[in-house]
Amino acid sequence: MQQVDVVIIGAGASGLMCAATAGYRGRSVLVLEHTAKIGRKILMSGGGRCNFTNLHNSPANFISENPHFCKSALSRYSAQDFIDLVDRHGVEYHEKTLGQLFCNESSKEILQVLLTECDWAGVEIRTETQVHKLKQTECGFQLQTTAGNIAAKSVVIATGGLSIPNGGATSFAYDIAEQFSLDLLPRSASLVPFTLQPKDKEQLSELSGVSHRVRASIGKTSFVEMMLFTHRGLSGPAVLQISNYWQPGMEVEIDLFPDFDLFAWLKEQREQRPKAELTTIMAQQMSKRMAQILCAKFELSGVIGNLSNKQLEAVAAAFCCWKIKPSGTEGYRTAEVTLGGINTNEINQKTMEAKSVSGLYFIGECLDVTGHLGGHNFQWAWASGVAAGQVV
């Protein structure tokens, strides 16, 4: 039976970060990955350029039943700490928008940074190895795997959530949590596109591929970013962000002119171009096709010079307070992360160790800590991985 200090199950962002951190402390570390490919979500992220952190990362960028849980790890391993690591490896990157940092070349560079660090720290990584059974012993844990039995003093679960199953996602972390009687909160697809009701889908189908800057809101929560019309419904950063706050049956309010007084502008246009059709006027602020389709959907028409202030207010309200009720989401297939998960009340916020199971740690996406779009979930992976790696 192979004996090591630490077994980390899952060779993704948090697992590799944890492995390198523990390895540098002189621990013997074995990482087990059930697929043939290491770091698949890293490679897929950011359109292949990996949005690896966010300059403005803070606890306010995370959703959790316990909003205070993430503070300790994030404060001890900041976005700047990971940027410093990337700089040491000579990876070139750029800020896209809202503090989002992307590789100039390829997400492979971030994965290579982690693999190089693991190599330098003496970490062993074993792919295509499934864990069939995890049992607590007097000295730690025993794992039954497809590569034989392994004994470890500590075990770290870093297998992520349910999002992107074709990237290797499984329920393994939740299964282990249940095995050891840890509380699980409801899980759902997060940072995910909306699907539309049949009528809305039919009316908007011709706009597939068109994007527009909007404010997407549910209650007092809103995000101002781009929205993308798709052949299934709505996507783009604004929609992915607000999806974290949506429940079935809820309406989402879309403001197609978040930084613009549309009513005042329409009154100006009425004075300057009184004979123009409303669709022609609106086509100055969006594509002609989008203006035509949305005017038809909102049942707006006529020559602008014939419209009263009250009618122009109704036009502005249609475009700035568009309420739409999604039929659902595209689910885990396209979701970037999983909302909910292992109740953080079960976990030590400084070490990521299960309070009731000595030597068992959970890091990354499997915990009930979900970041906003824009590199925040990777920062949680790095920070939670380091927190556990410093103590295992």
C-alpha positions as CSV (number, residue, x, y, z in Angstrom):
1,M,0.0,0.0,0.0
2,Q,1.3,3.4,-1.0
3,Q,1.6,5.8,2.0
4,V,1.7,9.6,1.7
5,D,1.1,12.6,3.9
6,V,-1.6,14.1,1.7
7,V,-3.9,12.8,-1.1
8,I,-5.7,15.5,-3.1
9,I,-8.6,14.2,-5.2
10,G,-9.0,16.4,-8.3
11,A,-6.3,18.0,-10.5
12,G,-8.1,21.3,-11.2
13,A,-7.4,24.8,-10.1
14,S,-7.9,24.4,-6.3
15,G,-6.3,20.9,-6.2
16,L,-3.1,21.9,-8.0
17,M,-2.7,25.1,-6.0
18,C,-3.2,23.1,-2.7
19,A,-0.7,20.4,-3.9
20,A,2.0,22.9,-4.6
21,T,1.5,24.7,-1.4
22,A,1.6,21.5,0.7
23,G,4.5,20.1,-1.3
24,Y,6.7,23.2,-0.6
25,R,6.1,22.5,3.1
26,G,7.8,19.2,2.7
27,R,4.7,17.1,2.7
28,S,4.5,14.1,0.4
29,V,1.6,14.9,-1.9
30,L,-0.3,12.6,-4.3
31,V,-2.9,14.2,-6.6
32,L,-5.5,11.8,-8.1
33,E,-7.4,12.8,-11.3
34,H,-10.2,10.6,-12.6
35,T,-9.9,11.9,-16.2
36,A,-7.0,11.6,-18.6
37,K,-6.6,15.4,-18.8
38,I,-5.5,17.7,-16.1
39,G,-7.1,21.1,-15.5
40,R,-9.8,20.9,-18.2
41,K,-11.8,23.8,-16.8
42,I,-8.7,26.0,-16.7
43,L,-8.1,25.2,-20.4
44,M,-11.7,25.9,-21.4
45,S,-12.1,29.1,-19.4
46,G,-12.1,32.6,-20.9
47,G,-12.5,31.4,-24.4
48,G,-9.2,29.6,-24.1
49,R,-7.3,32.5,-22.5
50,C,-8.3,31.9,-18.8
51,N,-9.7,34.8,-16.9
52,F,-7.4,33.8,-14.0
53,T,-8.3,36.5,-11.4
54,N,-9.9,39.9,-10.9
55,L,-8.1,43.0,-9.7
56,H,-11.2,44.1,-7.8
57,N,-11.8,40.7,-6.1
58,S,-13.4,41.0,-2.6
59,P,-15.8,39.0,-0.4
60,A,-18.6,41.2,-1.9
61,N,-18.1,39.2,-5.2
62,F,-19.3,36.0,-3.7
63,I,-22.6,34.4,-2.9
64,S,-22.9,32.1,0.1
65,E,-25.4,31.3,2.9
66,N,-22.5,32.5,5.1
67,P,-21.0,35.6,3.4
68,H,-18.3,35.9,6.0
69,F,-16.8,32.4,5.3
70,C,-14.7,33.4,2.3
71,K,-13.1,36.4,4.0
72,S,-10.3,34.6,5.8
73,A,-8.9,32.7,2.8
74,L,-9.3,35.6,0.4
75,S,-7.5,38.0,2.7
76,R,-4.6,35.6,3.1
77,Y,-4.1,34.9,-0.6
78,S,-5.2,37.9,-2.7
79,A,-5.5,38.5,-6.4
80,Q,-2.1,40.3,-6.3
81,D,-0.5,37.1,-4.8
82,F,-1.6,35.1,-7.8
83,I,-0.6,37.9,-10.2
84,D,2.9,37.8,-8.6
85,L,3.0,34.0,-9.2
86,V,2.1,34.5,-12.8
87,D,4.7,37.3,-13.2
88,R,7.4,35.0,-11.8
89,H,6.6,32.5,-14.5
90,G,6.8,35.2,-17.2
91,V,3.1,34.9,-18.3
92,E,1.9,37.9,-20.2
93,Y,-1.6,39.0,-19.6
94,H,-4.0,42.0,-20.0
95,E,-7.0,43.5,-18.3
96,K,-10.1,43.1,-20.4
97,T,-12.9,44.9,-18.5
98,L,-13.9,45.4,-14.9
99,G,-10.6,44.2,-13.6
100,Q,-10.7,40.8,-15.4
101,L,-7.2,39.5,-16.2
102,F,-6.7,37.2,-19.2
103,C,-3.6,35.5,-20.7
104,N,-2.4,37.2,-23.8
105,E,-1.7,33.8,-25.4
106,S,-3.4,30.8,-23.9
107,S,-4.9,29.3,-20.8
108,K,-2.3,26.5,-21.2
109,E,0.1,29.0,-19.6
110,I,-1.8,29.1,-16.3
111,L,-2.0,25.3,-16.2
112,Q,1.7,25.2,-16.9
113,V,2.4,27.5,-14.0
114,L,0.6,25.2,-11.7
115,L,2.2,22.1,-13.1
116,T,5.6,23.6,-12.8
117,E,5.0,24.6,-9.2
118,C,3.8,21.1,-8.4
119,D,6.9,19.7,-10.1
120,W,9.2,22.0,-8.1
121,A,7.3,21.1,-4.9
122,G,7.8,17.3,-5.6
123,V,4.1,16.6,-6.1
124,E,3.1,13.3,-7.8
125,I,0.1,13.6,-10.1
126,R,-1.7,10.4,-11.3
127,T,-4.4,10.7,-14.0
128,E,-7.1,8.2,-15.0
129,T,-7.4,7.1,-11.4
130,Q,-10.8,6.6,-9.8
131,V,-11.4,6.6,-6.1
132,H,-13.9,3.9,-5.2
133,K,-13.9,4.1,-1.5
134,L,-12.6,6.5,1.2
135,K,-12.4,5.2,4.8
136,Q,-11.3,7.0,7.9
137,T,-8.7,5.1,10.0
138,E,-6.9,5.6,13.3
139,C,-3.9,7.1,11.3
140,G,-5.9,9.1,8.8
141,F,-7.6,7.6,5.7
142,Q,-7.4,4.7,3.4
143,L,-8.4,5.0,-0.2
144,Q,-9.4,2.2,-2.6
145,T,-8.5,3.3,-6.1
146,T,-8.2,1.8,-9.6
147,A,-4.4,2.1,-9.0
148,G,-4.4,0.2,-5.7
149,N,-4.8,1.1,-2.1
150,I,-3.4,4.3,-0.6
151,A,-3.0,5.5,3.0
152,A,-2.8,9.2,3.8
153,K,-2.8,11.3,6.9
154,S,-5.0,14.0,5.2
155,V,-7.4,13.9,2.2
156,V,-8.4,17.0,0.3
157,I,-11.5,16.9,-1.9
158,A,-11.0,19.3,-4.9
159,T,-13.3,17.7,-7.4
160,G,-15.5,20.8,-8.1
161,G,-19.2,21.0,-8.6
162,L,-21.7,19.7,-11.2
163,S,-21.0,22.3,-14.0
164,I,-19.8,21.2,-17.4
165,P,-20.1,17.4,-17.0
166,N,-18.3,16.9,-20.3
167,G,-15.3,18.5,-18.6
168,G,-15.2,15.7,-16.0
169,A,-17.6,17.1,-13.4
170,T,-19.2,14.6,-11.0
171,S,-21.0,14.6,-7.7
172,F,-18.0,13.1,-6.0
173,A,-17.4,15.9,-3.5
174,Y,-21.1,15.9,-2.4
175,D,-21.1,12.1,-2.1
176,I,-18.1,12.2,0.2
177,A,-19.7,15.0,2.2
178,E,-22.9,12.9,2.6
179,Q,-20.8,9.8,3.6
180,F,-19.4,11.8,6.5
181,S,-22.8,13.3,7.4
182,L,-21.9,16.9,6.3
183,D,-24.9,19.2,5.5
184,L,-25.5,19.9,1.8
185,L,-27.3,23.0,0.6
186,P,-29.4,22.9,-2.6
187,R,-27.3,23.1,-5.8
188,S,-28.2,24.7,-9.1
189,A,-26.5,25.7,-12.4
190,S,-24.8,29.1,-11.9
191,L,-23.4,31.7,-14.3
192,V,-25.6,30.1,-17.0
193,P,-27.7,31.4,-20.0
194,F,-31.4,31.6,-19.8
195,T,-33.8,29.8,-22.1
196,L,-37.0,31.6,-23.1
197,Q,-40.7,30.9,-23.2
198,P,-41.9,29.7,-26.7
199,K,-43.5,33.0,-27.7
200,D,-40.5,35.1,-26.7
201,K,-38.1,32.6,-28.3
202,E,-40.0,32.8,-31.6
203,Q,-40.2,36.6,-31.5
204,L,-36.5,37.1,-30.8
205,S,-35.0,34.2,-32.8
206,E,-33.8,36.4,-35.6
207,L,-31.6,38.4,-33.1
208,S,-29.5,35.3,-32.4
209,G,-25.8,36.5,-32.3
210,V,-26.7,40.1,-31.6
211,S,-25.3,41.7,-28.4
212,H,-26.2,44.9,-26.7
213,R,-25.2,46.6,-23.4
214,V,-27.9,46.3,-20.8
215,R,-28.7,46.4,-17.1
216,A,-30.1,43.1,-16.0
217,S,-31.9,43.3,-12.7
218,I,-33.7,41.1,-10.2
219,G,-35.0,43.1,-7.3
220,K,-32.2,45.4,-6.0
221,T,-29.5,43.3,-7.6
222,S,-28.3,44.4,-11.1
223,F,-25.4,44.1,-13.5
224,V,-24.5,46.4,-16.3
225,E,-22.7,44.4,-19.0
226,M,-23.3,43.0,-22.5
227,M,-26.3,40.7,-23.2
228,L,-26.3,38.3,-26.1
229,F,-29.3,36.9,-27.9
230,T,-28.9,33.2,-28.7
231,H,-31.0,30.7,-30.6
232,R,-32.1,29.3,-27.2
233,G,-32.6,32.5,-25.3
234,L,-30.3,35.1,-23.6
235,S,-26.7,34.9,-22.6
236,G,-23.7,37.3,-22.3
237,P,-22.1,38.6,-19.1
238,A,-25.1,40.5,-17.8
239,V,-27.3,37.5,-18.0
240,L,-24.8,35.1,-16.6
241,Q,-24.3,37.4,-13.6
242,I,-28.0,37.8,-12.9
243,S,-28.6,34.0,-13.3
244,N,-27.1,33.5,-9.8
245,Y,-30.0,35.4,-8.3
246,W,-32.8,33.9,-10.4
247,Q,-35.3,31.3,-9.3
248,P,-37.9,29.6,-11.5
249,G,-40.9,31.8,-12.1
250,M,-39.0,35.0,-11.5
251,E,-39.0,37.9,-13.9
252,V,-35.8,39.6,-15.0
253,E,-35.9,43.3,-15.8
254,I,-33.8,44.3,-18.8
255,D,-32.8,48.0,-19.3
256,L,-31.6,48.3,-22.9
257,F,-30.3,51.9,-22.2
258,P,-28.7,51.8,-18.8
259,D,-26.6,54.9,-19.2
260,F,-28.9,57.0,-21.4
261,D,-32.1,59.1,-20.9
262,L,-34.1,57.5,-23.7
263,F,-37.3,59.6,-23.0
264,A,-35.4,62.9,-23.2
265,W,-33.7,61.8,-26.4
266,L,-37.0,60.7,-28.0
267,K,-38.5,64.1,-27.3
268,E,-35.5,65.7,-29.1
269,Q,-35.9,63.4,-32.0
270,R,-39.6,64.3,-32.3
271,E,-38.6,67.9,-32.7
272,Q,-35.8,67.2,-35.2
273,R,-37.3,64.4,-37.3
274,P,-41.1,64.6,-36.8
275,K,-41.9,62.6,-40.0
276,A,-39.6,59.6,-39.1
277,E,-41.0,56.2,-38.2
278,L,-40.3,55.1,-34.6
279,T,-38.4,52.1,-35.8
280,T,-36.1,54.3,-37.9
281,I,-35.5,56.5,-34.9
282,M,-34.7,53.6,-32.6
283,A,-32.3,52.2,-35.3
284,Q,-30.0,55.0,-34.4
285,Q,-29.4,53.4,-31.0
286,M,-29.2,49.8,-32.1
287,S,-29.1,47.7,-35.2
288,K,-32.0,48.2,-37.7
289,R,-33.0,44.6,-37.3
290,M,-33.0,44.8,-33.5
291,A,-35.1,48.0,-33.6
292,Q,-37.6,46.4,-35.9
293,I,-38.0,43.2,-34.0
294,L,-38.2,44.8,-30.5
295,C,-40.6,47.5,-31.7
296,A,-42.8,44.7,-33.1
297,K,-42.5,42.7,-29.9
298,F,-43.4,45.7,-27.7
299,E,-46.2,46.6,-30.2
300,L,-44.7,50.1,-30.8
301,S,-45.2,51.8,-34.1
302,G,-46.1,55.1,-35.8
303,V,-44.5,58.4,-36.9
304,I,-42.7,59.9,-34.0
305,G,-44.1,63.4,-34.6
306,N,-47.6,62.0,-33.9
307,L,-46.6,60.6,-30.5
308,S,-47.5,62.4,-27.3
309,N,-45.2,62.7,-24.3
310,K,-47.2,60.0,-22.6
311,Q,-46.7,57.7,-25.6
312,L,-43.0,58.5,-25.7
313,E,-42.8,57.6,-22.0
314,A,-44.4,54.3,-22.8
315,V,-41.8,53.7,-25.5
316,A,-39.0,54.5,-23.1
317,A,-40.5,52.2,-20.5
318,A,-40.8,49.3,-23.0
319,F,-37.1,49.5,-23.8
320,C,-35.8,50.4,-20.3
321,C,-38.1,48.3,-18.1
322,W,-38.5,45.2,-20.3
323,K,-39.7,42.4,-18.0
324,I,-39.0,38.9,-19.3
325,K,-39.8,35.6,-17.6
326,P,-37.2,32.9,-18.6
327,S,-38.5,29.4,-19.0
328,G,-35.4,28.1,-17.4
329,T,-31.6,27.9,-17.8
330,E,-29.4,25.8,-20.1
331,G,-28.4,23.9,-17.0
332,Y,-25.1,22.3,-15.9
333,R,-24.1,21.6,-19.5
334,T,-23.1,25.2,-20.1
335,A,-23.0,26.6,-16.5
336,E,-19.6,28.0,-15.5
337,V,-20.0,26.9,-11.8
338,T,-22.4,25.4,-9.3
339,L,-24.4,27.5,-6.9
340,G,-24.8,26.1,-3.4
341,G,-23.0,22.9,-2.2
342,I,-21.4,21.9,1.1
343,N,-22.6,24.1,3.9
344,T,-19.7,26.2,5.0
345,N,-20.9,25.9,8.6
346,E,-19.4,22.4,8.4
347,I,-16.0,23.8,7.4
348,N,-13.2,25.6,9.3
349,Q,-12.9,28.9,7.4
350,K,-9.2,29.2,8.0
351,T,-8.1,25.7,7.1
352,M,-11.0,24.3,4.9
353,E,-11.0,21.2,7.2
354,A,-14.4,19.6,8.0
355,K,-15.1,20.4,11.6
356,S,-16.4,17.0,12.4
357,V,-13.9,14.9,10.4
358,S,-10.2,15.5,11.3
359,G,-7.9,15.4,8.3
360,L,-10.7,15.8,5.7
361,Y,-10.6,19.0,3.7
362,F,-12.9,20.5,1.0
363,I,-11.8,23.3,-1.3
364,G,-13.0,25.2,-4.4
365,E,-16.3,25.0,-6.2
366,C,-17.8,22.1,-4.1
367,L,-18.3,24.5,-1.2
368,D,-21.2,26.9,-0.9
369,V,-19.1,29.8,-2.2
370,T,-19.9,31.1,-5.7
371,G,-18.2,34.0,-7.3
372,H,-19.5,36.5,-9.8
373,L,-18.3,36.2,-13.4
374,G,-14.9,37.7,-14.1
375,G,-12.1,35.6,-12.5
376,H,-13.6,35.5,-9.0
377,N,-14.2,31.8,-8.9
378,F,-10.6,31.1,-9.9
379,Q,-9.5,33.4,-7.1
380,W,-11.5,31.4,-4.7
381,A,-9.9,28.2,-6.0
382,W,-6.4,29.7,-5.5
383,A,-7.2,31.1,-2.0
384,S,-9.0,28.0,-0.7
385,G,-6.3,25.8,-2.1
386,V,-3.6,27.7,-0.4
387,A,-5.6,27.8,2.9
388,A,-5.7,24.0,3.0
389,G,-2.2,23.5,1.6
390,Q,-0.7,25.5,4.5
391,V,-2.1,23.1,7.1
392,V,-2.5,19.6,5.6
